[in-house]
Amino acid sequence: MKYFRFILHPSSFILCLLFVFPAFAQKLLIPMDLSQTDHLKAYGVTWMALNRGLKTQWLLNYRGGGFLMDYATEIENECRLRGVTSETVSDAGAIYSEIEQANMEVVLLEKATKVAIYAPPDVEDGPWDDAVNLALTYAEIPFDRIYDEDILAGKLAKYDWVHLHHEDFTGQYGKFYSMYRNADWYIKQVQDEESRASRLGFKKASQLKLAVARALRSYVGQGGFMFAMCSATDSYDIALAAAETDICAPVFDGDGMDGDYAAKMRFDYSFAFQNYQLITDPMVYEFSEIDVSPRTGRMSRGDEGDYFTLFDFSAKYDPVPTMLTQCHTSVVKGFMGQTTAFHKEFIKPNVTILAQNEGTDEIKYIYGTFGKGFWTYYGGHDPEDYRHMVGDPPTILELHKNSPGYRLILNNVLFPAAKKKDLKT
């Protein structure tokens, strides 16, 4: 029997080490701590790196939740062009060693998130903007706009992540009746929604919105990621819970409310909230008890006293909430909206609370799972405009490049890019 002997040349041995220990390959680090010059555009650069197929890692709790990727000249140049701070790393071993020994974790990002915003076609003509639209546009992360027709046609399956624009899924047109029923934009909105409902085979807008809400629920159950802010949070949950009754006053849908609606609420149909009372008076600008009223909550003291605190999670054992709360500060300035925050007593016990106004029952930021997917609710309208009113101009994000409140939105955009095994809870 013949024996073959292989002699490994020293240069080949070094080459093998590089394959075994890739930490020694040159990397590009985008820090997300206070050294970062533009936190918001940093997310866009990271999305671009993923879209180019570069191996990218999210370093949870390291340098404010920094991003580490294979070095590429085009990405380093893009950082310079967009004003994003980056650092070249010749040996990432020290970084990994520090992460291993602390409340930190490395999460592999696999692909660039395909994003959709659920918003009406003529949203630019409406009386308000949308923080997620602003954030994505400023960060230069591409997205599609979809609405009722697209969702009912099954187009949600094309997207990894969908955001629900400032929306009322209960069919009550945002409860704007008392203040704006004679405004041209309100009259047009009602006409458009009624026409769309009829065209799609529904008798009234509330029935159309319920069908859309159910389609979104199915999307999440099949593995989708849904993010909602402001009134799209509680109104979405209420629409699902009220699926077997009629909660709309005649001024909204032309027929009477179900007199027994309270007994027919099915809280098990919805994601986040339970055991609340509805506010059905069309002259009251509020959907239910869920929302923290500006008259009674901490924000009644004004913006100087309104802050919420991000919860601290174990990066190694709770990577999902850790990803969603990555920030360069744990205390974030509050902001109002039609739905500003959620009373804790109405939140289901299986929901994870991500942020709260300390010393109160006011919950600002929550997430949960449904089936194979994830959903996140974030109270308030615009993180950098405390009292954003109907008709106010949009926030200029060039003036808020390091906004902690907007960072939380963009955490959610990159969240679906994480390797699926790291998202298991």
N, C-alpha and C positions, 0 to 999 in steps of 0.2 A: 504494500500500500504506500502510495506516495503522499508526502505531507507538503503543503505549500506554506511558505513563510512570507508574511507581508511586513515590510519595514516602512513605518510611517515617517516621512520626511518632516523635519521641524516646522517648515512653513505650512505643511498640510495640517499639522497638529494645531497650530494657531488658528487656521481657518475653521477647524472643527469647533474650537472653543467659541468662536464667534457665533456659530449656529446654536450651540448649547446655551450660551449666555448672551442673548440679544441685548441685554442692558447696556453693553459696551458700544452698540451702534449709536451713531449720532442721532439725537432727538431734538425736537423743537417743543419747548414748554411755553404755554400761554398761561401765565399766572393770573389768578382771579382774586387776589388779595388787594390791599390798598395800593400796591405798586402798579396796578393796571390802569392805563390811561383811558380806556373805553371798554367797560365791561360788556355793554350791549353788543357792540360790533364784534367782540371776541367770540360770541356764540355763532355769529354769521361766518367767521373765518373757520371755526371748527366744523360747521356744517359743510363748508366748501371742501375742507380736507377729506371729510367722509365721502362726499360726492365724487372726489377724485380717487377714491379707493385707498387712501392712506390709513394704515393701522393707527387708530386713535384710542386713547384711554382717558377716562374721566377719573381724576384723582380726588376722591371724596375727602373733604376736610383738609386737604393738603393745599396750601397757598390759596385758601378761599374757594377751593373746588376747581383747581387748575386743570388744564387739558394738556396731555403729553402725546405727541404724534411722531411718526417717522419724519425725519428731516426732509424737507423739499424746498428748494430755492424759491419756487413760485409761491408757496405759502408764506415763507418769511417775507418775501417782497409784498405780498398782499397785506400782511400785518402792517408794514410800513405805510402802504397806500391808505389803509383805513384808520391809521392812528392807533393800532392795537399793540400793546407791549408784548414782546416775545423774547425768549432767551434760548440760545443753543445749549444743548446738554451733551457733553461727550461721553459721560458715564452716568447712566440713570440708576446704577446699582445703589448709590447712596440714597436716592429718593425712595426706591422700593424698600430699602432697609428701614428707613424712618417710618414709612407707612405701615410696615409690618408690626412695628412696636408701639403703635399709637392707635387712637380711635380714628383710623383712616382706612380707606380701601381703594383698590384699583378696579374699575369697571370698564370692560371692553365695549367700545361703541362700534357696532357692526356696519351700519349703513346710514345714509342721510335720510332723515324723516321726510316722508311725503305728506304735505300739510294741506288741509282745507279749512276754510272759514265759512261757517254757515251764516249767510247774511243775504238780505234781499238784493236783487240786481241793481236797484237804484239807490244803494246805501249811501253813495256820495252826496246825493241830493237831500238826505235826511237831516234832521236838526241836531244830530250828535255823531261823534266819531267813535272809534273802538280801540281800546288800548292794545289789543293783540295785533290788530292790523298795523297800528303805528309801530309796535315793537318789531314785527317781522319785516316791515318795509325798511326801517332804519338799520336793522341788523343785516339786511340784504339776504334774507332767507325766502326763497320763492314759495308761493302758495296759490291755490286755486280758490275761487269763490263758488260755493254751491248753495242751492236753496231747495225748497220743498220738492219741486219737480225732479231734481237730480236725486234726492234721497229716496223718494218713492220709486224711482227707476233703478235703484240698486247701485248707484255710483259710489256709495260710501266705501265699498270694498276696495276701491283704488287707493285709499289713503290710510296711512298709519295713525294719523292724529287729526282730530277735528275740533275746532273751537266753535262754541255757540256764541254768536254775536249778541249784543244787547237785544234781548228777545223776550216775548211773552208767549209761553206755550199753552197758556190757559184759554186763549181766545178772547181776552179782555183788553186787548190793545194797550198793554202797559199800564192800565188803570189811569190813563192820562185824561179820561173823560171830563173830570171836574174842572181841570185847568185849561185844557187845550181843545175841547170838542169843536170849537169854532175856528180853529187854526187851519190854514190851508193844508199844511203837511199832515195833520191828523186826519182830516177828511179824505185826503188822497190815500193815506195808508189803509184806512178802513175799506175804501172802494177797491183798492188793489188786492187786499187779502180776501175780500168776499168774492171778487172776480176769479181769483186763483183757485179758491176752494170749489167754486162751481165748475170751473174748467177741468179740475181734477176729479170731479165726481162726488163732491161732498156738499151737504146741505148748508153748512156754515163753517166759519173759520175755525171754531174750536174743535170740530171733528177732524179737520185737516191737520191741525197742530198736534192733536193726539196721535194721529197716524204717524206723523213725523217723529214724535217723541218715542213711540214704540219701535220705529225703525232704528233710531239711535240706540235704544236699549239693546236691541238685538245685535247691533254693530259692536257694542262694548262686550256683550256676552260672547261673541265670536273672536274676541282678541283685540278689539280696537281700543284706542286711547281717546277719551273725551275730556275736554277742558271747558269750563264755563265760568263766566264772571257776572257780577251784578245781577240783574233780574233773570238772567238765563239759568241761574242756580235754583232758587226756590220755585220759580214758575214751572221749570221743567219737572221737578219732583212732584209738585202739586198736580200737574196735568196727568202724570202717571197714576197718582193716588186717587184722582177723581175720575178715572176711566169709566166707572160704572154709574156715574151720576151727572147732573148738569149744575154747575156752580156759577154760570154766567147770568147776570141780571139782564132783563129784556133790552136795555139800551145797547147791549153788546151783540146779542144774537137774535133778537126779535121774538123770542119766546120766553116763557117763565122758567125760573129756577126750580130745581127739584126741592120741595119743601123738606124732604128727608135726607138732604145731601150729606149732613154730618155723619149720619149712621152708615152711609154707604162708602165712605172713604176707605180705600184699601192701601194702607201704608206699606204693606209687604210688597206692593208693586214697584215702589220707588227705591232710590238709592240711599238717600242720606237722612231724611227727616221723618218724624213720627209724632203722633199724639198732640198735634197743634190744632188750633181753631182757625178757620178761614175768616177773612174780612171781605164780605161780599158786597158791601155798600159801594156802588159805583162812584160815589162822591169822595171816597177815602182812597188816597194814593198809597195803598198798601195791599199786598195779597193775603198775608196771614200773620200769625204771631211769630213766625220764624225769624223775621228780620229784626235787628236791633234798631229801634226807632231813634232818629236823631234828637228827638225831644227828651228821651230818657236815658240814652246810653252815654258812654264817656265822651263821644264826639259832641254832646250838647255843650261841653265846656270850650269847644273851639279846637282848631287844629294844633294849638300849642300843647294841649294836654292829651292828644290822641296818638298813641303808639301801640304797636303790637309786637310781641316777642315770638321769635321762631323757636320751636322746641328742638332740643338736642337729642339726636338718636345715635344708636350704635351703628357705625358705618359697616362693620363686618356682619352684623346680624340683622340689621334693618336697612339694607341699601336703598330701597325704594323711597321711604320718607326722607332719608339722608340726601338723596339726589334732588328731591323736590324742594328742599330747604337750603341748598347750597347758597351761600352769600358771604360777603365780606363784613357783615355786621349781623348781630342777632336781634337787634332792636330796629324796627322799621316804622317809618312815619305812616300813620293811618290815612285813610281817604274814604270819602263817602260815595254813595251810589243809591239807586233806587233800592237795591238790597246791599246794605253796607257790611253787615256781619250777621252771624247766626247765634241765637240764644242756645246755650249748651244743652238745656233741658230737652230740646226737641231733636237733638242729634242721636241717631241710632247708635247702640253700644259697639257695633262692629266697625264703626267709622274711625279712621285715624285722624286725630287733631294735629295739625301742623303748626298753627300759630294762634295766639290768644292775646287779648288785651289783659295784661296781668292785673289781678285783683278784681276782675269782673267775670261775668259769665259770657262775655262777648268773644265768639270764635270767628276768626278771620279767614282761615285757610284749612281745608280738609281734603282728604282723599280716601278712596276705597276701591274695592275690587268687585267685579260682577262677572261671573262665568270665567272666561279666560282673559278678560280685559280689565282696564283701569279707568277711573274717572277722578277728576279733581274739580273742586269748587273753590273759588277765590272771591270773597266779598269786595264790593266797591267797584267804581267805574274807571278811574284813572289814577294810578299811583303817584302822579306828580301834579295833580290838580285837586285839591282837597274837596272843593264844592263845585264839581263840574256840572254846570247847568245846561238845560236844553238851549241850543243855539250858541253856546260858547265855542270859540275857535279851538282847533286841535292843539295838543301839547307839542312843542318843538323839542324833540328828543336830543338834538344837538346840544341843548342846554342841560341835559340830564344824562350824560353818557355813563354815569356810574350809579344810576338809580337802583337801590336795593329792591324796591317794589316791582320794577320792571324786570329785574333779574329773575324773580320768582316765576314770571310768565315764561321766560325763555328756558328756564330749567325744564319746564313741562314740554317744550318743543323738542329738546334733545333726549328727554326721558325714553321715548319709544326706540331710540337708536341703540339702547343698551342691549347687550347679549341677553337673550331670553332667560337663560338659567340664572342670571343675576337679578332678575325681576321677580322670581318666585318668592312668595311670602309664606 
